Amino acid sequence: MRLILLSTLAIVVTCSPGPKKAIAQAPSQTTLWAGIGVRQPLFRVHETEKLSVSFIVVNDMQTEVNPRIESSHLFINGREPTDWAIVIGNGLRSSYFRALPTGEVLSFSYELGPRYFSKPGIYTLRWQSADFSSSPVTFRVLPDGI
C-alpha cells in the first residue's frame, strides 16, 4: 500500500506543470521598494513653476513584475489630488512600466509644482500602491517676498 501511495505521489509531482514564465501581477508578498523626492527642501513660490517630483521603484523580487504604476496614489498632506489618476496615467512610458525585470529600477518624474504646490506652505508627500509605499518627504514653499 505504501509503495502504491509513493508511486502515485511521484507521478503527480512529475506530471504537475513547471513554473511558467509570466509577469507577476505584484501580489501582496511582492518586494518592491519605492521612493519619492524633490530637488531641495525649500522653494519660493516662483520656483514651483519648475518643481519636479521624482518617483522610483526597485524590483527586489526574483521575477519580473508589473509595478502597476497607473493604480498608484500620491498623497499630499494626507490627501490624494482628485486628478491624480489622470496625471499618473499620462506621460512617456518605457517597457518597465508594465514589466519591471528583477533587480531593475523604474525612475520617472513629473513637473507638479504649478499644479499642486503654487501656494506657500509645508507639503508632505507619500506615494503608494497595493504593492509598494514610499517613505514620506517634506518640503516647504515660501512666499516670494521673504
Secondary structure, 3 states (H helix, E strand, C coil): CHHHHHHHHHHHHHHCCCCCCCCECCCCCCCEEEEEEECCCEEEHHHHHHCEEEEEEEECCCCCECCCHHHCEEEECCECCCCHHHHHCCCCCCHHHCCECCCCEEEEEEECHHHHCCCCEEEEEEEECCCCECCCEEEEEECCCC
